[in-house]
């Protein structure tokens, strides 16, 4: 794995954690969980559709 990929992975991981912290502070954790679940479901459907 190249160093750019490692940096990119670290940055995306940090952004994910910061988004979770922000949701907790704003009190919108439920919305965040629902959106994550909807995104995963949509991704799975699209994957099956275009496979």
C-alpha positions as CSV (number, residue, x, y, z in Angstrom):
1,X,0.0,0.0,0.0
2,X,1.4,3.4,-1.0
3,X,1.9,6.1,1.5
4,X,-0.8,8.3,-0.2
5,X,-3.3,5.5,0.4
6,X,-2.3,5.3,4.1
7,X,-2.7,9.0,4.6
8,X,-6.0,9.0,2.8
9,X,-7.3,6.1,4.9
10,X,-6.2,7.9,8.1
11,X,-7.9,11.2,7.0
12,X,-11.2,9.4,6.1
13,X,-11.1,7.6,9.5
14,X,-10.5,10.8,11.3
15,X,-13.4,12.5,9.4
16,X,-15.7,9.6,10.4
17,X,-14.8,9.9,14.1
18,X,-15.2,13.7,14.0
19,X,-18.6,13.3,12.3
20,X,-19.7,10.9,15.1
21,X,-18.5,13.4,17.8
22,X,-20.3,16.2,16.1
23,X,-23.5,14.2,16.0
24,X,-23.3,13.5,19.7
25,X,-22.7,17.1,20.5
26,X,-25.7,18.2,18.3
27,X,-27.9,15.3,19.6
28,X,-28.5,14.0,16.1
29,X,-27.0,10.5,16.6
30,X,-30.3,8.8,15.5
31,X,-30.3,10.7,12.2
32,X,-26.7,9.7,11.5
33,X,-27.3,6.1,12.2
34,X,-30.4,6.1,10.0
35,X,-28.5,7.8,7.1
36,X,-25.6,5.3,7.4
37,X,-28.1,2.4,7.3
38,X,-29.9,3.9,4.3
39,X,-26.6,4.4,2.5
40,X,-25.5,0.9,3.1
41,X,-28.9,-0.5,1.9
42,X,-28.8,1.6,-1.3
43,X,-25.2,0.5,-2.0
44,X,-26.2,-3.1,-1.7
45,X,-29.2,-2.7,-4.0
46,X,-27.1,-0.9,-6.6
47,X,-24.4,-3.5,-6.4
48,X,-26.9,-6.3,-7.1
49,X,-28.5,-4.2,-9.9
50,X,-25.3,-3.6,-11.8
51,X,-23.5,-6.9,-11.1
